[in-house]
C-alpha cells in the first residue's frame, strides 16, 4: 500500500514550503539560455519516445514498415519518419497507434473492411 503524505502550503509564507524540493540558488542561477537548452532536450527526448512507441507497436503486430504502411494507409515515408524520430504521429494517427497497441486484432480487422 502506498503511503500518502499531505502537506499544507501557504503561498504567502515560504517557511511553510516543504524542504528539499527546490534548490533556490540553482533556480536563481538558471539562465534563459539554459532553460531553452533543457526545453530542446526535452523535445528531442519526446520525439525519441514517440519513435520507439511507433516502432514498438509495428513490431508487436509483426509487420514490416511497408506492410504496416499499407495496412494503416499511411505512407511508407511517414512510417520511417516516425520510427527515426524525424516526425511524431499526431491526432488521428496517434490515436490509431494507441488502438493498434491495445487491440491490434480488432483494429486491423476494422481497417481491412
C-alpha positions as CSV (number, residue, x, y, z in Angstrom):
1,X,0.0,0.0,0.0
2,X,1.3,3.5,-0.9
3,X,1.8,5.9,1.9
4,X,0.2,9.3,1.2
5,X,1.6,12.4,2.8
6,X,-0.4,15.6,2.7
7,X,1.4,18.9,3.1
8,X,-0.2,22.3,3.6
9,X,1.5,25.2,1.9
10,X,0.8,28.8,2.3
11,X,2.0,30.6,-0.8
12,X,2.5,33.8,1.2
13,X,4.7,32.0,3.7
14,X,7.8,30.5,2.2
15,X,8.6,28.8,5.6
16,X,5.6,26.6,5.0
17,X,7.1,25.1,1.8
18,X,8.3,21.5,2.0
19,X,12.1,21.4,2.5
20,X,14.4,19.8,-0.1
21,X,12.2,20.1,-3.2
22,X,13.7,23.2,-4.7
23,X,17.3,24.5,-4.7
24,X,16.6,28.2,-4.8
25,X,20.2,29.1,-5.6
26,X,20.2,26.7,-8.6
27,X,16.9,28.1,-9.8
28,X,18.1,31.7,-9.5
29,X,21.3,30.8,-11.3
30,X,19.5,29.2,-14.3
31,X,19.7,31.4,-17.3
32,X,17.1,31.7,-20.1
33,X,19.6,30.1,-22.5
34,X,19.9,27.1,-20.2
35,X,16.2,26.8,-19.9
36,X,15.9,26.9,-23.7
37,X,18.5,24.1,-23.9
38,X,16.6,22.0,-21.4
39,X,13.4,22.5,-23.4
40,X,15.1,21.4,-26.6
41,X,16.5,18.3,-24.9
42,X,13.0,17.5,-23.5
43,X,11.5,17.9,-27.0
44,X,14.2,15.6,-28.5
45,X,13.6,13.0,-25.8
46,X,9.8,13.2,-26.5
47,X,10.5,12.6,-30.2
48,X,12.6,9.6,-29.4
49,X,9.9,8.2,-27.1
50,X,7.3,8.6,-29.9
51,X,9.7,6.9,-32.3
52,X,10.2,3.9,-30.0
53,X,6.5,3.7,-29.4
54,X,5.6,3.7,-33.1
55,X,8.2,1.2,-33.9
56,X,7.2,-1.0,-30.9
57,X,3.6,-1.1,-32.0
58,X,4.6,-2.1,-35.5
59,X,7.0,-4.8,-34.3
60,X,4.5,-6.2,-31.8
61,X,2.0,-6.6,-34.6
62,X,4.7,-8.4,-36.6
63,X,4.6,-6.3,-39.8
64,X,7.4,-4.7,-41.8
65,X,7.3,-1.0,-42.3
66,X,6.0,-1.5,-45.8
67,X,3.2,-3.9,-44.7
68,X,2.3,-1.6,-41.8
69,X,2.1,1.4,-44.0
70,X,-0.3,-0.4,-46.4
71,X,-2.5,-1.8,-43.5
72,X,-3.0,1.6,-41.8
73,X,-3.0,3.6,-45.1
74,X,-0.1,5.9,-44.2
75,X,2.8,6.4,-46.5
76,X,6.0,4.4,-46.0
77,X,7.9,7.6,-45.7
78,X,5.7,8.7,-42.8
79,X,6.3,5.4,-41.0
80,X,10.0,5.8,-41.5
81,X,10.0,9.4,-40.3
82,X,8.0,8.3,-37.2
83,X,10.4,5.5,-36.4
84,X,13.6,7.6,-37.0
85,X,12.3,10.4,-34.7
86,X,12.1,12.9,-37.5
87,X,8.3,13.3,-37.0
88,X,5.8,12.3,-34.4
89,X,2.4,10.9,-35.0
90,X,-0.3,13.4,-34.0
91,X,-4.1,13.5,-34.0
92,X,-5.8,10.6,-35.6
93,X,-2.5,8.8,-36.3
94,X,-1.6,8.9,-32.6
95,X,-5.0,7.6,-31.7
96,X,-4.7,4.8,-34.2
97,X,-1.4,3.7,-32.8
98,X,-2.9,3.5,-29.3
99,X,-5.7,1.4,-30.6
100,X,-3.3,-0.8,-32.5
101,X,-1.2,-1.2,-29.4
102,X,-4.1,-2.2,-27.1
103,X,-6.4,-4.1,-29.5
104,X,-4.4,-5.0,-32.7
105,X,-6.6,-7.8,-33.9
106,X,-9.8,-5.6,-33.8
107,X,-8.0,-2.6,-35.2
108,X,-6.5,-4.5,-38.1
109,X,-9.9,-6.2,-38.8
110,X,-11.6,-2.8,-38.8
111,X,-9.0,-1.4,-41.2
112,X,-9.4,-4.3,-43.6
113,X,-13.1,-3.8,-44.2
